[in-house]
Amino acid sequence: MKGITLSLSDPAGETMLPIFIEKGFKETPTPNIYQHNDTILIAAQPLIVPEEPYKMPKTPRPYPLDYNLLAEKYELEYIAVASRHWAQSGKPSLTAHPTGNFGKAMYGGRHRELQYTAPNPMRNIYNRLYDAPPEGFQISLEATHHSPTEFNVPMFFVEVGSREEQWQDSEVCEYLVNCILAGMEETGSKPVAIGFGGGHYCPKFSAKMNDYAMGHMAARYAIDLLTDDLVSQMIEKSQGPEFALIDGLKGRQKRKVESLLEKTDLEIA
């Protein structure tokens, strides 16, 4: 079984839920759990990522749901999080990314902990975003950031951004829903890679998604935070990567990443 989750407190999630229902998801005896064929849709009441920096809600625990319990109950291979994306630029966008904190947990999760992710399912959905995107929308990966971090079931975000106008646009949200569902039906796979360097929107890694399935990505701003443990987490929680991609690192940062990678079996591509 495969999983999708969204938040009823997220305007994009609120827009997408009736679209998923129109696509065939039916209510189950469990409130806020829907099913269509081999896919489970989980509607969370709280925001999946806390809205205020450094203010993790005290309840529920684990926040926002016990995805481990749900994954075990429904035998979920992974969960795709259908969500809103916010960017200071306000540009219309469609994005995908793994989650985790290389440093302090600014938006939920635990400090210096990464969430298990699913590189090939994320790749399959991400590549569908290019099929016929709404006019004016930018498509890109994002580097690993924000929560969740604590669940054993692999998760990744697929988002529509970057303002209320896009979050409440039913046509745009339907496009994202269609890409999620179509991508989840695909079974193709590519070698898994993790990434180091570049900007938050990962131009090099985004361009490599025809050849690789990207797992965790540490943007340039996170390189100084890297440790042996975090690189080990990038590997362990990216489902067995074979390659490491490096984008534009120089000097001390390049030497640091090369030194960390020497202790691994990854091939630098």
C-alpha positions as a printed Julia matrix, in Angstrom:
269×3 Matrix{Float64}:
   0.0    0.0     0.0
   1.05   3.59   -0.64
   0.14   6.63    1.42
  -0.77  10.26    0.87
  -1.31  12.74    3.65
  -2.49  16.35    3.81
  -3.56  18.82    6.48
  -7.08  20.15    6.84
  -5.54  23.27    8.41
  -3.5   23.9     5.26
  -5.4   25.86    2.57
  -3.75  23.76   -0.15
  -4.65  20.54    1.66
  -8.19  21.81    2.13
  -8.4   22.49   -1.62
  -6.95  19.11   -2.56
  -9.05  16.84   -0.32
 -12.3   17.14   -2.35
 -10.25  16.66   -5.53
  -8.84  13.39   -4.19
 -12.4   12.36   -3.32
 -13.53  13.18   -6.86
 -10.71  10.95   -8.1
 -12.21   7.97   -6.28
 -11.02   8.11   -2.66
 -13.75   6.82   -0.36
 -14.23   7.28    3.37
 -13.3    4.32    5.53
 -14.78   3.48    8.96
 -11.86   5.43   10.47
 -12.46   9.21   10.46
 -10.26  11.2     8.06
  -8.92   8.04    6.41
  -9.8    7.48    2.75
  -8.86   4.7     0.36
  -8.7    4.23   -3.4
  -7.38   0.91   -4.69
  -3.95   0.4    -3.08
  -3.56   3.96   -1.8
  -4.51   5.35    1.61
  -5.2    9.07    2.08
  -4.7   10.41    5.61
  -6.21  13.81    6.46
  -4.53  15.37    9.49
  -6.3   18.08   11.47
  -3.17  19.99   12.61
  -0.66  21.5    10.23
   1.91  18.89    9.3
   4.72  21.45    9.65
   4.34  23.9    12.56
   3.7   27.43   11.32
   5.73  29.39   13.86
   9.51  28.99   14.0
  10.86  27.22   17.08
   7.34  26.75   18.51
   6.52  23.06   18.37
   2.92  22.38   19.44
   2.75  20.38   22.67
  -0.04  18.18   21.36
  -0.6   15.83   19.71
   2.4   13.58   20.29
   3.84  12.52   17.96
   3.04  15.62   15.94
   0.83  15.82   13.83
  -0.19  12.12   13.8
   1.38   8.8    14.65
   2.45   8.01   11.1
   4.39   4.97   12.34
   1.2    3.46   13.7
  -0.74   4.31   10.54
   2.01   2.93    8.31
   2.03  -0.31   10.27
  -1.76  -0.61   10.25
  -2.08  -0.07    6.48
   1.31  -1.57    5.51
   2.4    1.64    3.81
   5.62   1.64    1.77
   5.9    5.43    1.91
   3.82   8.59    2.38
   3.68  11.54   -0.04
   2.73  14.77    1.73
   0.52  17.01   -0.43
   1.12  20.49    0.92
   1.37  24.21    0.39
   4.7   25.84   -0.36
   5.58  29.33    0.81
   8.41  31.39   -0.65
   9.38  34.98   -0.03
   9.43  35.59   -3.78
   5.77  34.61   -4.06
   6.44  32.96   -7.43
   3.96  30.26   -8.52
   5.75  26.95   -8.11
   5.54  23.19   -7.83
   8.2   21.58   -5.65
   9.26  18.32   -4.02
  11.71  17.58   -1.23
  12.73  15.25    1.62
  12.48  16.5     5.19
  14.92  16.83    8.05
  16.96  19.24   10.13
  20.71  19.56    9.57
  20.83  22.02   12.47
  18.33  23.24   15.02
  14.72  22.19   14.51
  13.25  25.48   13.37
   9.95  24.1    12.04
   9.3   20.96   14.02
  11.04  17.63   14.31
  14.23  17.03   16.24
  17.55  18.82   16.11
  20.07  17.33   13.66
  17.75  14.51   12.59
  16.65  13.54    9.09
  13.44  11.77    8.1
  13.46   8.56    6.06
  12.56   9.39    2.47
  11.63   7.55   -0.76
  13.81   8.78   -3.63
  12.3    6.84   -6.54
   8.63   7.49   -5.7
   9.52  11.17   -5.22
  11.34  11.15   -8.56
   8.38   9.55  -10.34
   5.97  12.18   -9.02
   8.42  15.04   -9.55
   9.0   14.17  -13.2
   5.24  14.17  -13.82
   5.16  17.82  -12.76
   6.78  18.62  -16.11
   4.01  16.99  -18.19
   1.83  20.1   -18.69
   2.36  22.5   -15.78
   0.12  25.53  -15.35
   1.45  28.55  -17.2
   4.02  30.54  -15.26
   4.81  27.86  -12.68
   8.4   27.03  -11.81
   9.26  23.41  -11.02
  12.16  22.4    -8.82
  13.42  20.21   -6.04
  14.15  21.79   -2.68
  16.95  20.85   -0.33
  16.11  18.81    2.75
  14.43  21.03    5.33
  11.81  21.16    8.13
   9.86  18.38    9.83
   8.85  15.57   10.14
  12.04  13.82   11.23
  11.0   11.1    13.67
   9.02   8.53   11.68
  10.23   5.19   10.33
   7.97   5.29    7.27
   9.63   7.08    4.33
   8.05  10.47    3.58
   8.53  13.39    1.19
   6.66  16.59    0.33
   5.05  17.58   -2.97
   3.91  21.18   -2.87
   2.04  23.96   -4.63
   3.14  27.53   -4.01
   3.71  30.14   -3.14
   0.69  32.14   -1.97
  -2.99  31.81   -1.05
  -3.95  32.41   -4.67
  -2.24  29.19   -5.76
  -3.19  27.22   -2.63
  -6.88  27.85   -3.31
  -6.71  27.45   -7.09
  -8.63  24.23   -7.76
  -7.18  23.79  -11.26
  -3.6   24.09  -10.05
  -4.26  21.81   -7.09
  -5.94  19.29   -9.38
  -2.83  19.27  -11.54
  -0.73  18.49   -8.48
  -3.16  15.75   -7.4
  -3.03  14.2   -10.89
   0.79  14.25  -10.83
   0.87  12.6    -7.41
  -1.52   9.84   -8.42
   0.11   9.24  -11.8
   3.59   9.21  -10.3
   2.58   6.75   -7.63
   1.44   4.32  -10.32
   4.86   4.29  -11.96
   7.33   1.55  -11.09
  10.45   2.79  -12.88
  13.58   3.45  -10.87
  16.97   5.09  -11.22
  20.11   4.91   -9.08
  19.76   6.86   -5.86
  22.04   9.82   -5.14
  22.42  12.29   -2.3
  23.43  15.88   -2.92
  25.76  18.48   -1.44
  25.88  22.17   -2.29
  23.96  24.48   -4.54
  21.09  26.72   -3.55
  17.92  25.83   -1.71
  16.1   25.09   -4.98
  18.77  22.63   -6.14
  19.14  23.55   -9.84
  21.79  20.92  -10.55
  20.03  18.15   -8.68
  16.69  19.08  -10.27
  18.3   18.78  -13.71
  19.66  15.32  -12.83
  16.29  13.75  -12.04
  16.17  11.93  -15.38
  19.32  10.05  -14.43
  19.12   9.8   -10.63
  16.55   9.58   -7.88
  17.6   12.21   -5.36
  17.49  11.39   -1.67
  18.61  13.88    0.96
  20.19  17.11   -0.24
  22.29  19.46    1.88
  22.32  22.93    0.3
  25.4   25.14    0.55
  24.01  26.85    3.64
  23.91  23.49    5.47
  27.41  22.27    4.6
  29.06  23.77    7.68
  26.57  21.85    9.85
  27.46  18.45    8.41
  28.96  15.74   10.6
  29.78  12.08   10.09
  26.47  11.26   11.77
  24.43  13.49    9.48
  26.09  12.08    6.36
  25.39   8.59    7.71
  21.75   9.62    8.15
  21.64  11.0     4.58
  22.78   7.59    3.36
  20.74   5.38    5.68
  17.54   7.36    5.25
  17.78   7.72    1.47
  17.26   4.01    0.8
  20.74   2.93   -0.23
  22.25   5.64   -2.43
  25.15   4.71   -4.71
  26.24   8.21   -5.71
  26.97  11.63   -4.27
  26.46  14.76   -6.39
  28.29  17.98   -5.57
  27.17  21.37   -6.82
  29.6   24.28   -6.89
  31.37  23.82   -3.56
  34.79  25.4    -3.24
  37.59  25.75   -0.75
  36.92  24.66    2.81
  33.37  23.44    2.12
  34.49  21.28   -0.8
  37.32  19.79    1.25
  34.94  19.09    4.12
  32.45  17.22    1.94
  35.19  15.25    0.17
  36.65  14.27    3.55
  33.24  13.13    4.82
  32.59  11.15    1.64
  35.96   9.37    1.84
  34.55   7.49    4.81
  31.63   6.16    2.73
  31.25   3.8    -0.23
  29.56   6.44   -2.38
  30.86   7.28   -5.83
  31.11  10.99   -6.58
  29.31  11.54   -9.88
